[in-house]
Amino acid sequence: MKEFAIYTGLRLALFAVCFAVLWFALNNWLTVFPLLLVALIVSSILSIFVLRAARDRLAGTIEQRAGRISERIEQSRRAEDDD
């Protein structure tokens, strides 16, 4: 989740910069619109990679826990068979 926090901070910073540009250039929309469009496109592309990394890490964690649970179940079955 650390990547998600970093991504969120970068996204907020990018939009803060875009807002500042918008604030100072309200009368010239043709200057501001491309910057906002680029910021939106870049943040959308970055979100795909950040969320994919978080999803893959979560899937790995779930698989590890499922493996440990399976091992414990198998150990308890062996213990019952030994008795």
C-alpha positions in Angstrom: 0.0 0.0 0.0 3.0 2.3 0.2 2.9 2.7 -3.6 -0.7 3.7 -3.4 0.2 6.4 -0.8 3.1 7.7 -2.9 0.9 7.7 -6.0 -1.9 9.6 -4.2 0.6 12.2 -3.0 2.0 12.7 -6.4 -1.5 12.9 -7.9 -2.5 15.6 -5.4 0.7 17.5 -6.1 0.1 17.4 -9.8 -3.4 18.6 -9.5 -2.3 21.4 -7.1 0.1 22.6 -9.7 -2.6 22.4 -12.3 -5.0 24.4 -10.1 -2.3 27.0 -9.5 -1.9 27.4 -13.3 -5.6 27.5 -13.7 -5.9 30.2 -11.0 -3.3 32.5 -12.7 -4.5 31.9 -16.2 -8.3 32.0 -16.0 -8.6 34.4 -18.9 -6.7 32.1 -21.3 -8.4 28.8 -21.3 -6.4 27.5 -24.3 -3.3 27.6 -22.1 -4.8 25.8 -19.1 -6.9 23.1 -20.8 -4.0 21.1 -22.3 -2.2 21.0 -18.9 -5.3 19.7 -17.2 -5.8 17.1 -19.9 -2.2 15.9 -19.6 -2.5 15.7 -15.8 -5.6 13.6 -16.1 -4.1 11.3 -18.7 -0.9 10.8 -16.7 -2.7 10.1 -13.4 -5.0 7.6 -15.1 -2.1 5.7 -16.7 -0.1 5.7 -13.4 -3.2 4.5 -11.5 -3.3 1.3 -13.6 0.3 0.3 -12.6 -0.1 1.3 -9.0 -3.3 -0.6 -8.5 -2.0 -3.6 -10.4 1.0 -3.8 -8.1 -1.2 -3.6 -5.0 -3.5 -6.2 -6.4 -0.6 -8.6 -7.1 0.9 -8.2 -3.7 -2.5 -8.8 -2.1 -3.0 -12.0 -4.2 0.4 -13.2 -3.1 -0.4 -12.6 0.5 -3.7 -14.5 0.2 -2.0 -17.4 -1.5 0.6 -17.6 1.3 -2.0 -17.6 4.0 -4.0 -20.2 2.2 -0.9 -22.4 1.9 -0.2 -22.0 5.7 -3.8 -22.9 6.5 -3.6 -26.0 4.2 -0.3 -27.1 6.0 -1.9 -26.7 9.4 -5.0 -28.7 8.3 -2.7 -31.5 7.0 -0.6 -31.5 10.2 -3.8 -31.8 12.3 -5.0 -34.7 10.1 -1.7 -36.5 10.5 -1.8 -36.0 14.2 -5.3 -37.5 14.4 -4.2 -40.5 12.3 -1.2 -41.1 14.6 -3.5 -41.2 17.6 
